[in-house]
Amino acid sequence: MTQHEYIFVTVSIIIGLAITRLLHVVGDLIRHHTKVKFHWSTAVMGV
């Protein structure tokens, strides 16, 4: 493998972990929606 392919795989793994973390947090927000105060600016920053 070339250096470019190693970098591509590493970045792909990091992006995959970040997406997994975001989906986990969204699931927690849905599960505990009665305890969480939600503001529109938080959603804008998240998007």
PDB file of all heavy atoms in Angstrom:
ATOM      1  N   MET A   1       0.840  -1.190   0.000  1.00  0.00           N
ATOM      2  CA  MET A   1       0.000   0.000   0.000  1.00  0.00           C
ATOM      3  C   MET A   1       0.880   1.246   0.000  1.00  0.00           C
ATOM      4  O   MET A   1       1.922   1.281   0.640  1.00  0.00           O
ATOM      5  CB  MET A   1      -0.905   0.022   1.229  1.00  0.00           C
ATOM      6  CG  MET A   1      -2.002  -1.032   1.220  1.00  0.00           C
ATOM      7  SD  MET A   1      -3.005  -1.069   2.721  1.00  0.00           S
ATOM      8  CE  MET A   1      -3.838   0.482   2.618  1.00  0.00           C
ATOM      9  N   THR A   2       0.391   2.254  -0.663  1.00  0.00           N
ATOM     10  CA  THR A   2       1.127   3.506  -0.694  1.00  0.00           C
ATOM     11  C   THR A   2       0.766   4.352   0.524  1.00  0.00           C
ATOM     12  O   THR A   2      -0.176   4.062   1.257  1.00  0.00           O
ATOM     13  CB  THR A   2       0.802   4.291  -1.976  1.00  0.00           C
ATOM     14  OG1 THR A   2      -0.564   4.681  -1.937  1.00  0.00           O
ATOM     15  CG2 THR A   2       1.079   3.467  -3.216  1.00  0.00           C
ATOM     16  N   GLN A   3       1.522   5.410   0.713  1.00  0.00           N
ATOM     17  CA  GLN A   3       1.279   6.297   1.849  1.00  0.00           C
ATOM     18  C   GLN A   3      -0.100   6.947   1.729  1.00  0.00           C
ATOM     19  O   GLN A   3      -0.795   7.140   2.724  1.00  0.00           O
ATOM     20  CB  GLN A   3       2.369   7.353   1.907  1.00  0.00           C
ATOM     21  CG  GLN A   3       2.300   8.223   3.135  1.00  0.00           C
ATOM     22  CD  GLN A   3       3.447   9.208   3.202  1.00  0.00           C
ATOM     23  OE1 GLN A   3       4.158   9.419   2.236  1.00  0.00           O
ATOM     24  NE2 GLN A   3       3.625   9.810   4.362  1.00  0.00           N
ATOM     25  N   HIS A   4      -0.508   7.251   0.500  1.00  0.00           N
ATOM     26  CA  HIS A   4      -1.810   7.866   0.277  1.00  0.00           C
ATOM     27  C   HIS A   4      -2.937   6.934   0.747  1.00  0.00           C
ATOM     28  O   HIS A   4      -3.907   7.365   1.361  1.00  0.00           O
ATOM     29  CB  HIS A   4      -1.957   8.194  -1.196  1.00  0.00           C
ATOM     30  CG  HIS A   4      -3.270   8.803  -1.599  1.00  0.00           C
ATOM     31  ND1 HIS A   4      -4.315   8.970  -0.744  1.00  0.00           N
ATOM     32  CD2 HIS A   4      -3.706   9.291  -2.771  1.00  0.00           C
ATOM     33  CE1 HIS A   4      -5.338   9.516  -1.376  1.00  0.00           C
ATOM     34  NE2 HIS A   4      -4.987   9.714  -2.612  1.00  0.00           N
ATOM     35  N   GLU A   5      -2.812   5.647   0.474  1.00  0.00           N
ATOM     36  CA  GLU A   5      -3.841   4.695   0.885  1.00  0.00           C
ATOM     37  C   GLU A   5      -3.903   4.555   2.406  1.00  0.00           C
ATOM     38  O   GLU A   5      -4.992   4.431   2.974  1.00  0.00           O
ATOM     39  CB  GLU A   5      -3.582   3.338   0.237  1.00  0.00           C
ATOM     40  CG  GLU A   5      -3.793   3.368  -1.274  1.00  0.00           C
ATOM     41  CD  GLU A   5      -3.289   2.116  -1.956  1.00  0.00           C
ATOM     42  OE1 GLU A   5      -2.321   1.505  -1.457  1.00  0.00           O
ATOM     43  OE2 GLU A   5      -3.865   1.752  -2.993  1.00  0.00           O
ATOM     44  N   TYR A   6      -2.759   4.565   3.073  1.00  0.00           N
ATOM     45  CA  TYR A   6      -2.751   4.505   4.539  1.00  0.00           C
ATOM     46  C   TYR A   6      -3.457   5.717   5.143  1.00  0.00           C
ATOM     47  O   TYR A   6      -4.231   5.596   6.097  1.00  0.00           O
ATOM     48  CB  TYR A   6      -1.322   4.438   5.077  1.00  0.00           C
ATOM     49  CG  TYR A   6      -0.703   3.070   4.983  1.00  0.00           C
ATOM     50  CD1 TYR A   6       0.397   2.839   4.164  1.00  0.00           C
ATOM     51  CD2 TYR A   6      -1.210   2.013   5.730  1.00  0.00           C
ATOM     52  CE1 TYR A   6       0.978   1.581   4.084  1.00  0.00           C
ATOM     53  CE2 TYR A   6      -0.639   0.756   5.656  1.00  0.00           C
ATOM     54  CZ  TYR A   6       0.452   0.547   4.837  1.00  0.00           C
ATOM     55  OH  TYR A   6       1.011  -0.693   4.765  1.00  0.00           O
ATOM     56  N   ILE A   7      -3.194   6.882   4.591  1.00  0.00           N
ATOM     57  CA  ILE A   7      -3.839   8.102   5.086  1.00  0.00           C
ATOM     58  C   ILE A   7      -5.335   8.043   4.841  1.00  0.00           C
ATOM     59  O   ILE A   7      -6.138   8.409   5.707  1.00  0.00           O
ATOM     60  CB  ILE A   7      -3.208   9.350   4.429  1.00  0.00           C
ATOM     61  CG1 ILE A   7      -1.763   9.505   4.923  1.00  0.00           C
ATOM     62  CG2 ILE A   7      -4.019  10.599   4.724  1.00  0.00           C
ATOM     63  CD1 ILE A   7      -0.976  10.565   4.201  1.00  0.00           C
ATOM     64  N   PHE A   8      -5.739   7.569   3.670  1.00  0.00           N
ATOM     65  CA  PHE A   8      -7.161   7.470   3.341  1.00  0.00           C
ATOM     66  C   PHE A   8      -7.872   6.521   4.305  1.00  0.00           C
ATOM     67  O   PHE A   8      -8.965   6.816   4.795  1.00  0.00           O
ATOM     68  CB  PHE A   8      -7.328   6.994   1.895  1.00  0.00           C
ATOM     69  CG  PHE A   8      -8.748   6.931   1.449  1.00  0.00           C
ATOM     70  CD1 PHE A   8      -9.449   8.093   1.168  1.00  0.00           C
ATOM     71  CD2 PHE A   8      -9.396   5.714   1.309  1.00  0.00           C
ATOM     72  CE1 PHE A   8     -10.768   8.037   0.755  1.00  0.00           C
ATOM     73  CE2 PHE A   8     -10.710   5.659   0.900  1.00  0.00           C
ATOM     74  CZ  PHE A   8     -11.396   6.815   0.623  1.00  0.00           C
ATOM     75  N   VAL A   9      -7.268   5.389   4.604  1.00  0.00           N
ATOM     76  CA  VAL A   9      -7.875   4.434   5.530  1.00  0.00           C
ATOM     77  C   VAL A   9      -7.970   5.031   6.923  1.00  0.00           C
ATOM     78  O   VAL A   9      -8.996   4.887   7.603  1.00  0.00           O
ATOM     79  CB  VAL A   9      -7.062   3.119   5.539  1.00  0.00           C
ATOM     80  CG1 VAL A   9      -7.494   2.218   6.683  1.00  0.00           C
ATOM     81  CG2 VAL A   9      -7.212   2.392   4.210  1.00  0.00           C
ATOM     82  N   THR A  10      -6.942   5.710   7.380  1.00  0.00           N
ATOM     83  CA  THR A  10      -6.954   6.312   8.712  1.00  0.00           C
ATOM     84  C   THR A  10      -8.040   7.379   8.827  1.00  0.00           C
ATOM     85  O   THR A  10      -8.791   7.418   9.804  1.00  0.00           O
ATOM     86  CB  THR A  10      -5.580   6.931   9.027  1.00  0.00           C
ATOM     87  OG1 THR A  10      -4.576   5.934   8.878  1.00  0.00           O
ATOM     88  CG2 THR A  10      -5.543   7.490  10.431  1.00  0.00           C
ATOM     89  N   VAL A  11      -8.146   8.221   7.831  1.00  0.00           N
ATOM     90  CA  VAL A  11      -9.175   9.267   7.841  1.00  0.00           C
ATOM     91  C   VAL A  11     -10.562   8.635   7.791  1.00  0.00           C
ATOM     92  O   VAL A  11     -11.490   9.086   8.477  1.00  0.00           O
ATOM     93  CB  VAL A  11      -8.949  10.257   6.679  1.00  0.00           C
ATOM     94  CG1 VAL A  11     -10.131  11.189   6.510  1.00  0.00           C
ATOM     95  CG2 VAL A  11      -7.682  11.056   6.905  1.00  0.00           C
ATOM     96  N   SER A  12     -10.728   7.580   7.015  1.00  0.00           N
ATOM     97  CA  SER A  12     -12.021   6.901   6.940  1.00  0.00           C
ATOM     98  C   SER A  12     -12.421   6.309   8.282  1.00  0.00           C
ATOM     99  O   SER A  12     -13.589   6.381   8.681  1.00  0.00           O
ATOM    100  CB  SER A  12     -11.976   5.797   5.892  1.00  0.00           C
ATOM    101  OG  SER A  12     -11.734   6.323   4.623  1.00  0.00           O
ATOM    102  N   ILE A  13     -11.466   5.735   8.991  1.00  0.00           N
ATOM    103  CA  ILE A  13     -11.760   5.175  10.310  1.00  0.00           C
ATOM    104  C   ILE A  13     -12.162   6.281  11.282  1.00  0.00           C
ATOM    105  O   ILE A  13     -13.127   6.138  12.044  1.00  0.00           O
ATOM    106  CB  ILE A  13     -10.549   4.390  10.841  1.00  0.00           C
ATOM    107  CG1 ILE A  13     -10.358   3.111  10.031  1.00  0.00           C
ATOM    108  CG2 ILE A  13     -10.705   4.064  12.328  1.00  0.00           C
ATOM    109  CD1 ILE A  13      -9.074   2.385  10.317  1.00  0.00           C
ATOM    110  N   ILE A  14     -11.460   7.394  11.258  1.00  0.00           N
ATOM    111  CA  ILE A  14     -11.785   8.513  12.154  1.00  0.00           C
ATOM    112  C   ILE A  14     -13.170   9.069  11.847  1.00  0.00           C
ATOM    113  O   ILE A  14     -13.961   9.347  12.760  1.00  0.00           O
ATOM    114  CB  ILE A  14     -10.698   9.601  12.054  1.00  0.00           C
ATOM    115  CG1 ILE A  14      -9.389   9.080  12.644  1.00  0.00           C
ATOM    116  CG2 ILE A  14     -11.132  10.886  12.764  1.00  0.00           C
ATOM    117  CD1 ILE A  14      -8.201   9.965  12.407  1.00  0.00           C
ATOM    118  N   ILE A  15     -13.496   9.223  10.579  1.00  0.00           N
ATOM    119  CA  ILE A  15     -14.825   9.722  10.205  1.00  0.00           C
ATOM    120  C   ILE A  15     -15.904   8.729  10.616  1.00  0.00           C
ATOM    121  O   ILE A  15     -16.967   9.115  11.112  1.00  0.00           O
ATOM    122  CB  ILE A  15     -14.877  10.024   8.697  1.00  0.00           C
ATOM    123  CG1 ILE A  15     -14.012  11.248   8.385  1.00  0.00           C
ATOM    124  CG2 ILE A  15     -16.313  10.249   8.232  1.00  0.00           C
ATOM    125  CD1 ILE A  15     -13.851  11.533   6.917  1.00  0.00           C
ATOM    126  N   GLY A  16     -15.643   7.448  10.445  1.00  0.00           N
ATOM    127  CA  GLY A  16     -16.604   6.431  10.868  1.00  0.00           C
ATOM    128  C   GLY A  16     -16.855   6.466  12.360  1.00  0.00           C
ATOM    129  O   GLY A  16     -17.996   6.350  12.819  1.00  0.00           O
ATOM    130  N   LEU A  17     -15.799   6.624  13.143  1.00  0.00           N
ATOM    131  CA  LEU A  17     -15.956   6.723  14.597  1.00  0.00           C
ATOM    132  C   LEU A  17     -16.719   7.989  14.991  1.00  0.00           C
ATOM    133  O   LEU A  17     -17.538   7.969  15.919  1.00  0.00           O
ATOM    134  CB  LEU A  17     -14.594   6.693  15.280  1.00  0.00           C
ATOM    135  CG  LEU A  17     -13.865   5.350  15.234  1.00  0.00           C
ATOM    136  CD1 LEU A  17     -12.452   5.515  15.753  1.00  0.00           C
ATOM    137  CD2 LEU A  17     -14.622   4.307  16.021  1.00  0.00           C
ATOM    138  N   ALA A  18     -16.468   9.089  14.291  1.00  0.00           N
ATOM    139  CA  ALA A  18     -17.179  10.339  14.588  1.00  0.00           C
ATOM    140  C   ALA A  18     -18.673  10.204  14.280  1.00  0.00           C
ATOM    141  O   ALA A  18     -19.521  10.655  15.063  1.00  0.00           O
ATOM    142  CB  ALA A  18     -16.571  11.485  13.794  1.00  0.00           C
ATOM    143  N   ILE A  19     -19.009   9.579  13.166  1.00  0.00           N
ATOM    144  CA  ILE A  19     -20.419   9.380  12.813  1.00  0.00           C
ATOM    145  C   ILE A  19     -21.093   8.463  13.830  1.00  0.00           C
ATOM    146  O   ILE A  19     -22.232   8.706  14.242  1.00  0.00           O
ATOM    147  CB  ILE A  19     -20.538   8.832  11.382  1.00  0.00           C
ATOM    148  CG1 ILE A  19     -20.133   9.905  10.378  1.00  0.00           C
ATOM    149  CG2 ILE A  19     -21.958   8.342  11.096  1.00  0.00           C
ATOM    150  CD1 ILE A  19     -20.026   9.409   8.954  1.00  0.00           C
ATOM    151  N   THR A  20     -20.389   7.419  14.257  1.00  0.00           N
ATOM    152  CA  THR A  20     -20.935   6.521  15.272  1.00  0.00           C
ATOM    153  C   THR A  20     -21.214   7.265  16.563  1.00  0.00           C
ATOM    154  O   THR A  20     -22.262   7.084  17.196  1.00  0.00           O
ATOM    155  CB  THR A  20     -19.956   5.364  15.531  1.00  0.00           C
ATOM    156  OG1 THR A  20     -19.704   4.693  14.306  1.00  0.00           O
ATOM    157  CG2 THR A  20     -20.508   4.390  16.541  1.00  0.00           C
ATOM    158  N   ARG A  21     -20.297   8.126  16.963  1.00  0.00           N
ATOM    159  CA  ARG A  21     -20.477   8.903  18.201  1.00  0.00           C
ATOM    160  C   ARG A  21     -21.674   9.853  18.076  1.00  0.00           C
ATOM    161  O   ARG A  21     -22.479   9.978  19.008  1.00  0.00           O
ATOM    162  CB  ARG A  21     -19.196   9.693  18.493  1.00  0.00           C
ATOM    163  CG  ARG A  21     -19.275  10.580  19.687  1.00  0.00           C
ATOM    164  CD  ARG A  21     -19.320   9.789  20.968  1.00  0.00           C
ATOM    165  NE  ARG A  21     -19.380  10.724  22.083  1.00  0.00           N
ATOM    166  CZ  ARG A  21     -19.941  10.443  23.231  1.00  0.00           C
ATOM    167  NH1 ARG A  21     -20.452   9.259  23.450  1.00  0.00           N
ATOM    168  NH2 ARG A  21     -19.968  11.345  24.186  1.00  0.00           N
ATOM    169  N   LEU A  22     -21.803  10.512  16.933  1.00  0.00           N
ATOM    170  CA  LEU A  22     -22.940  11.422  16.729  1.00  0.00           C
ATOM    171  C   LEU A  22     -24.263  10.672  16.783  1.00  0.00           C
ATOM    172  O   LEU A  22     -25.232  11.147  17.400  1.00  0.00           O
ATOM    173  CB  LEU A  22     -22.800  12.149  15.394  1.00  0.00           C
ATOM    174  CG  LEU A  22     -21.759  13.258  15.344  1.00  0.00           C
ATOM    175  CD1 LEU A  22     -21.629  13.783  13.921  1.00  0.00           C
ATOM    176  CD2 LEU A  22     -22.133  14.379  16.287  1.00  0.00           C
ATOM    177  N   LEU A  23     -24.332   9.511  16.152  1.00  0.00           N
ATOM    178  CA  LEU A  23     -25.570   8.734  16.189  1.00  0.00           C
ATOM    179  C   LEU A  23     -25.879   8.249  17.606  1.00  0.00           C
ATOM    180  O   LEU A  23     -27.048   8.211  18.006  1.00  0.00           O
ATOM    181  CB  LEU A  23     -25.470   7.551  15.230  1.00  0.00           C
ATOM    182  CG  LEU A  23     -25.463   7.911  13.748  1.00  0.00           C
ATOM    183  CD1 LEU A  23     -25.230   6.664  12.913  1.00  0.00           C
ATOM    184  CD2 LEU A  23     -26.753   8.599  13.347  1.00  0.00           C
ATOM    185  N   HIS A  24     -24.865   7.912  18.364  1.00  0.00           N
ATOM    186  CA  HIS A  24     -25.066   7.495  19.751  1.00  0.00           C
ATOM    187  C   HIS A  24     -25.639   8.645  20.588  1.00  0.00           C
ATOM    188  O   HIS A  24     -26.567   8.443  21.377  1.00  0.00           O
ATOM    189  CB  HIS A  24     -23.745   7.010  20.347  1.00  0.00           C
ATOM    190  CG  HIS A  24     -23.846   6.593  21.772  1.00  0.00           C
ATOM    191  ND1 HIS A  24     -24.424   5.404  22.142  1.00  0.00           N
ATOM    192  CD2 HIS A  24     -23.459   7.206  22.912  1.00  0.00           C
ATOM    193  CE1 HIS A  24     -24.386   5.312  23.461  1.00  0.00           C
ATOM    194  NE2 HIS A  24     -23.796   6.394  23.953  1.00  0.00           N
ATOM    195  N   VAL A  25     -25.094   9.831  20.406  1.00  0.00           N
ATOM    196  CA  VAL A  25     -25.571  11.003  21.147  1.00  0.00           C
ATOM    197  C   VAL A  25     -27.006  11.346  20.751  1.00  0.00           C
ATOM    198  O   VAL A  25     -27.829  11.674  21.612  1.00  0.00           O
ATOM    199  CB  VAL A  25     -24.622  12.203  20.936  1.00  0.00           C
ATOM    200  CG1 VAL A  25     -25.229  13.478  21.475  1.00  0.00           C
ATOM    201  CG2 VAL A  25     -23.287  11.932  21.597  1.00  0.00           C
ATOM    202  N   VAL A  26     -27.316  11.258  19.473  1.00  0.00           N
ATOM    203  CA  VAL A  26     -28.690  11.521  19.025  1.00  0.00           C
ATOM    204  C   VAL A  26     -29.645  10.506  19.654  1.00  0.00           C
ATOM    205  O   VAL A  26     -30.747  10.860  20.096  1.00  0.00           O
ATOM    206  CB  VAL A  26     -28.777  11.506  17.486  1.00  0.00           C
ATOM    207  CG1 VAL A  26     -30.219  11.483  17.017  1.00  0.00           C
ATOM    208  CG2 VAL A  26     -28.058  12.703  16.901  1.00  0.00           C
ATOM    209  N   GLY A  27     -29.229   9.251  19.707  1.00  0.00           N
ATOM    210  CA  GLY A  27     -30.051   8.232  20.364  1.00  0.00           C
ATOM    211  C   GLY A  27     -30.276   8.528  21.826  1.00  0.00           C
ATOM    212  O   GLY A  27     -31.386   8.353  22.348  1.00  0.00           O
ATOM    213  N   ASP A  28     -29.236   8.980  22.512  1.00  0.00           N
ATOM    214  CA  ASP A  28     -29.386   9.357  23.915  1.00  0.00           C
ATOM    215  C   ASP A  28     -30.326  10.546  24.078  1.00  0.00           C
ATOM    216  O   ASP A  28     -31.128  10.588  25.016  1.00  0.00           O
ATOM    217  CB  ASP A  28     -28.027   9.700  24.530  1.00  0.00           C
ATOM    218  CG  ASP A  28     -27.189   8.471  24.824  1.00  0.00           C
ATOM    219  OD1 ASP A  28     -27.746   7.349  24.808  1.00  0.00           O
ATOM    220  OD2 ASP A  28     -25.977   8.631  25.049  1.00  0.00           O
ATOM    221  N   LEU A  29     -30.229  11.514  23.176  1.00  0.00           N
ATOM    222  CA  LEU A  29     -31.137  12.675  23.249  1.00  0.00           C
ATOM    223  C   LEU A  29     -32.582  12.255  23.036  1.00  0.00           C
ATOM    224  O   LEU A  29     -33.485  12.762  23.695  1.00  0.00           O
ATOM    225  CB  LEU A  29     -30.737  13.722  22.211  1.00  0.00           C
ATOM    226  CG  LEU A  29     -29.483  14.527  22.518  1.00  0.00           C
ATOM    227  CD1 LEU A  29     -29.145  15.427  21.332  1.00  0.00           C
ATOM    228  CD2 LEU A  29     -29.677  15.355  23.766  1.00  0.00           C
ATOM    229  N   ILE A  30     -32.812  11.341  22.123  1.00  0.00           N
ATOM    230  CA  ILE A  30     -34.181  10.866  21.885  1.00  0.00           C
ATOM    231  C   ILE A  30     -34.680  10.084  23.096  1.00  0.00           C
ATOM    232  O   ILE A  30     -35.831  10.233  23.517  1.00  0.00           O
ATOM    233  CB  ILE A  30     -34.224  10.014  20.606  1.00  0.00           C
ATOM    234  CG1 ILE A  30     -33.983  10.895  19.381  1.00  0.00           C
ATOM    235  CG2 ILE A  30     -35.558   9.282  20.472  1.00  0.00           C
ATOM    236  CD1 ILE A  30     -33.777  10.137  18.095  1.00  0.00           C
ATOM    237  N   ARG A  31     -33.820   9.268  23.672  1.00  0.00           N
ATOM    238  CA  ARG A  31     -34.202   8.432  24.806  1.00  0.00           C
ATOM    239  C   ARG A  31     -34.498   9.276  26.046  1.00  0.00           C
ATOM    240  O   ARG A  31     -35.412   8.984  26.804  1.00  0.00           O
ATOM    241  CB  ARG A  31     -33.080   7.441  25.104  1.00  0.00           C
ATOM    242  CG  ARG A  31     -33.520   6.260  25.911  1.00  0.00           C
ATOM    243  CD  ARG A  31     -32.451   5.190  26.027  1.00  0.00           C
ATOM    244  NE  ARG A  31     -31.929   4.810  24.722  1.00  0.00           N
ATOM    245  CZ  ARG A  31     -30.630   4.859  24.394  1.00  0.00           C
ATOM    246  NH1 ARG A  31     -29.737   5.263  25.270  1.00  0.00           N
ATOM    247  NH2 ARG A  31     -30.223   4.481  23.203  1.00  0.00           N
ATOM    248  N   HIS A  32     -33.738  10.331  26.275  1.00  0.00           N
ATOM    249  CA  HIS A  32     -33.870  11.149  27.484  1.00  0.00           C
ATOM    250  C   HIS A  32     -34.410  12.548  27.157  1.00  0.00           C
ATOM    251  O   HIS A  32     -34.008  13.529  27.780  1.00  0.00           O
ATOM    252  CB  HIS A  32     -32.527  11.275  28.192  1.00  0.00           C
ATOM    253  CG  HIS A  32     -31.902   9.964  28.546  1.00  0.00           C
ATOM    254  ND1 HIS A  32     -32.421   9.144  29.509  1.00  0.00           N
ATOM    255  CD2 HIS A  32     -30.816   9.323  28.050  1.00  0.00           C
ATOM    256  CE1 HIS A  32     -31.680   8.056  29.607  1.00  0.00           C
ATOM    257  NE2 HIS A  32     -30.697   8.137  28.727  1.00  0.00           N
ATOM    258  N   HIS A  33     -35.323  12.635  26.210  1.00  0.00           N
ATOM    259  CA  HIS A  33     -35.781  13.942  25.737  1.00  0.00           C
ATOM    260  C   HIS A  33     -36.519  14.750  26.798  1.00  0.00           C
ATOM    261  O   HIS A  33     -36.574  15.971  26.715  1.00  0.00           O
ATOM    262  CB  HIS A  33     -36.667  13.776  24.495  1.00  0.00           C
ATOM    263  CG  HIS A  33     -37.992  13.133  24.784  1.00  0.00           C
ATOM    264  ND1 HIS A  33     -38.109  11.759  24.912  1.00  0.00           N
ATOM    265  CD2 HIS A  33     -39.215  13.656  24.978  1.00  0.00           C
ATOM    266  CE1 HIS A  33     -39.379  11.474  25.156  1.00  0.00           C
ATOM    267  NE2 HIS A  33     -40.069  12.598  25.207  1.00  0.00           N
ATOM    268  N   THR A  34     -37.069  14.107  27.813  1.00  0.00           N
ATOM    269  CA  THR A  34     -37.797  14.865  28.840  1.00  0.00           C
ATOM    270  C   THR A  34     -36.841  15.592  29.786  1.00  0.00           C
ATOM    271  O   THR A  34     -37.219  16.590  30.394  1.00  0.00           O
ATOM    272  CB  THR A  34     -38.695  13.929  29.663  1.00  0.00           C
ATOM    273  OG1 THR A  34     -37.899  12.881  30.234  1.00  0.00           O
ATOM    274  CG2 THR A  34     -39.780  13.321  28.789  1.00  0.00           C
ATOM    275  N   LYS A  35     -35.602  15.124  29.905  1.00  0.00           N
ATOM    276  CA  LYS A  35     -34.640  15.726  30.824  1.00  0.00           C
ATOM    277  C   LYS A  35     -33.739  16.758  30.147  1.00  0.00           C
ATOM    278  O   LYS A  35     -32.990  17.450  30.821  1.00  0.00           O
ATOM    279  CB  LYS A  35     -33.752  14.645  31.430  1.00  0.00           C
ATOM    280  CG  LYS A  35     -34.493  13.608  32.227  1.00  0.00           C
ATOM    281  CD  LYS A  35     -33.549  12.539  32.723  1.00  0.00           C
ATOM    282  CE  LYS A  35     -34.304  11.417  33.395  1.00  0.00           C
ATOM    283  NZ  LYS A  35     -33.407  10.325  33.776  1.00  0.00           N
ATOM    284  N   VAL A  36     -33.796  16.852  28.823  1.00  0.00           N
ATOM    285  CA  VAL A  36     -32.861  17.702  28.079  1.00  0.00           C
ATOM    286  C   VAL A  36     -33.567  18.970  27.635  1.00  0.00           C
ATOM    287  O   VAL A  36     -34.648  18.921  27.053  1.00  0.00           O
ATOM    288  CB  VAL A  36     -32.309  16.945  26.849  1.00  0.00           C
ATOM    289  CG1 VAL A  36     -31.418  17.840  26.017  1.00  0.00           C
ATOM    290  CG2 VAL A  36     -31.566  15.704  27.285  1.00  0.00           C
ATOM    291  N   LYS A  37     -32.936  20.119  27.913  1.00  0.00           N
ATOM    292  CA  LYS A  37     -33.439  21.386  27.389  1.00  0.00           C
ATOM    293  C   LYS A  37     -32.801  21.600  26.020  1.00  0.00           C
ATOM    294  O   LYS A  37     -31.582  21.573  25.889  1.00  0.00           O
ATOM    295  CB  LYS A  37     -33.096  22.543  28.322  1.00  0.00           C
ATOM    296  CG  LYS A  37     -33.849  22.497  29.622  1.00  0.00           C
ATOM    297  CD  LYS A  37     -33.574  23.733  30.437  1.00  0.00           C
ATOM    298  CE  LYS A  37     -34.373  23.682  31.718  1.00  0.00           C
ATOM    299  NZ  LYS A  37     -34.178  24.882  32.516  1.00  0.00           N
ATOM    300  N   PHE A  38     -33.624  21.830  25.025  1.00  0.00           N
ATOM    301  CA  PHE A  38     -33.143  21.925  23.650  1.00  0.00           C
ATOM    302  C   PHE A  38     -33.299  23.356  23.153  1.00  0.00           C
ATOM    303  O   PHE A  38     -34.324  23.986  23.379  1.00  0.00           O
ATOM    304  CB  PHE A  38     -33.940  20.968  22.766  1.00  0.00           C
ATOM    305  CG  PHE A  38     -33.355  20.779  21.410  1.00  0.00           C
ATOM    306  CD1 PHE A  38     -32.187  20.066  21.244  1.00  0.00           C
ATOM    307  CD2 PHE A  38     -33.969  21.319  20.302  1.00  0.00           C
ATOM    308  CE1 PHE A  38     -31.638  19.884  19.993  1.00  0.00           C
ATOM    309  CE2 PHE A  38     -33.428  21.143  19.053  1.00  0.00           C
ATOM    310  CZ  PHE A  38     -32.269  20.418  18.893  1.00  0.00           C
ATOM    311  N   HIS A  39     -32.273  23.861  22.498  1.00  0.00           N
ATOM    312  CA  HIS A  39     -32.297  25.213  21.966  1.00  0.00           C
ATOM    313  C   HIS A  39     -31.940  25.157  20.488  1.00  0.00           C
ATOM    314  O   HIS A  39     -31.147  24.328  20.066  1.00  0.00           O
ATOM    315  CB  HIS A  39     -31.303  26.093  22.736  1.00  0.00           C
ATOM    316  CG  HIS A  39     -31.517  27.545  22.500  1.00  0.00           C
ATOM    317  ND1 HIS A  39     -30.793  28.263  21.588  1.00  0.00           N
ATOM    318  CD2 HIS A  39     -32.387  28.415  23.057  1.00  0.00           C
ATOM    319  CE1 HIS A  39     -31.206  29.518  21.589  1.00  0.00           C
ATOM    320  NE2 HIS A  39     -32.169  29.638  22.485  1.00  0.00           N
ATOM    321  N   TRP A  40     -32.495  26.049  19.695  1.00  0.00           N
ATOM    322  CA  TRP A  40     -32.294  25.998  18.252  1.00  0.00           C
ATOM    323  C   TRP A  40     -30.836  26.222  17.861  1.00  0.00           C
ATOM    324  O   TRP A  40     -30.369  25.662  16.880  1.00  0.00           O
ATOM    325  CB  TRP A  40     -33.187  27.025  17.551  1.00  0.00           C
ATOM    326  CG  TRP A  40     -32.859  28.452  17.903  1.00  0.00           C
ATOM    327  CD1 TRP A  40     -33.372  29.185  18.903  1.00  0.00           C
ATOM    328  CD2 TRP A  40     -31.900  29.283  17.258  1.00  0.00           C
ATOM    329  NE1 TRP A  40     -32.804  30.421  18.938  1.00  0.00           N
ATOM    330  CE2 TRP A  40     -31.902  30.523  17.930  1.00  0.00           C
ATOM    331  CE3 TRP A  40     -31.043  29.117  16.172  1.00  0.00           C
ATOM    332  CZ2 TRP A  40     -31.077  31.565  17.557  1.00  0.00           C
ATOM    333  CZ3 TRP A  40     -30.225  30.168  15.796  1.00  0.00           C
ATOM    334  CH2 TRP A  40     -30.246  31.382  16.486  1.00  0.00           C
ATOM    335  N   SER A  41     -30.094  27.015  18.646  1.00  0.00           N
ATOM    336  CA  SER A  41     -28.697  27.288  18.283  1.00  0.00           C
ATOM    337  C   SER A  41     -27.839  26.028  18.400  1.00  0.00           C
ATOM    338  O   SER A  41     -26.883  25.848  17.640  1.00  0.00           O
ATOM    339  CB  SER A  41     -28.124  28.391  19.149  1.00  0.00           C
ATOM    340  OG  SER A  41     -28.095  27.992  20.500  1.00  0.00           O
ATOM    341  N   THR A  42     -28.193  25.133  19.323  1.00  0.00           N
ATOM    342  CA  THR A  42     -27.464  23.871  19.442  1.00  0.00           C
ATOM    343  C   THR A  42     -27.655  23.014  18.196  1.00  0.00           C
ATOM    344  O   THR A  42     -26.705  22.404  17.701  1.00  0.00           O
ATOM    345  CB  THR A  42     -27.949  23.110  20.689  1.00  0.00           C
ATOM    346  OG1 THR A  42     -27.900  23.964  21.815  1.00  0.00           O
ATOM    347  CG2 THR A  42     -27.101  21.892  20.934  1.00  0.00           C
ATOM    348  N   ALA A  43     -28.863  22.980  17.680  1.00  0.00           N
ATOM    349  CA  ALA A  43     -29.129  22.210  16.459  1.00  0.00           C
ATOM    350  C   ALA A  43     -28.391  22.796  15.270  1.00  0.00           C
ATOM    351  O   ALA A  43     -27.847  22.061  14.440  1.00  0.00           O
ATOM    352  CB  ALA A  43     -30.631  22.174  16.197  1.00  0.00           C
ATOM    353  N   VAL A  44     -28.329  24.115  15.191  1.00  0.00           N
ATOM    354  CA  VAL A  44     -27.616  24.770  14.079  1.00  0.00           C
ATOM    355  C   VAL A  44     -26.137  24.432  14.134  1.00  0.00           C
ATOM    356  O   VAL A  44     -25.517  24.117  13.114  1.00  0.00           O
ATOM    357  CB  VAL A  44     -27.846  26.289  14.109  1.00  0.00           C
ATOM    358  CG1 VAL A  44     -26.946  27.000  13.130  1.00  0.00           C
ATOM    359  CG2 VAL A  44     -29.309  26.601  13.815  1.00  0.00           C
ATOM    360  N   MET A  45     -25.540  24.489  15.329  1.00  0.00           N
ATOM    361  CA  MET A  45     -24.118  24.153  15.461  1.00  0.00           C
ATOM    362  C   MET A  45     -23.869  22.682  15.170  1.00  0.00           C
ATOM    363  O   MET A  45     -22.819  22.331  14.623  1.00  0.00           O
ATOM    364  CB  MET A  45     -23.616  24.518  16.855  1.00  0.00           C
ATOM    365  CG  MET A  45     -23.418  25.999  17.063  1.00  0.00           C
ATOM    366  SD  MET A  45     -22.630  26.364  18.616  1.00  0.00           S
ATOM    367  CE  MET A  45     -24.039  26.384  19.708  1.00  0.00           C
ATOM    368  N   GLY A  46     -24.800  21.819  15.519  1.00  0.00           N
ATOM    369  CA  GLY A  46     -24.648  20.392  15.261  1.00  0.00           C
ATOM    370  C   GLY A  46     -24.702  20.048  13.796  1.00  0.00           C
ATOM    371  O   GLY A  46     -24.015  19.150  13.323  1.00  0.00           O
ATOM    372  N   VAL A  47     -25.517  20.791  13.074  1.00  0.00           N
ATOM    373  CA  VAL A  47     -25.640  20.525  11.633  1.00  0.00           C
ATOM    374  C   VAL A  47     -24.453  21.116  10.921  1.00  0.00           C
ATOM    375  O   VAL A  47     -23.833  20.531  10.092  1.00  0.00           O
ATOM    376  CB  VAL A  47     -26.955  21.111  11.080  1.00  0.00           C
ATOM    377  CG1 VAL A  47     -27.001  21.036   9.563  1.00  0.00           C
ATOM    378  CG2 VAL A  47     -28.126  20.376  11.681  1.00  0.00           C
TER     379      VAL A  47
END
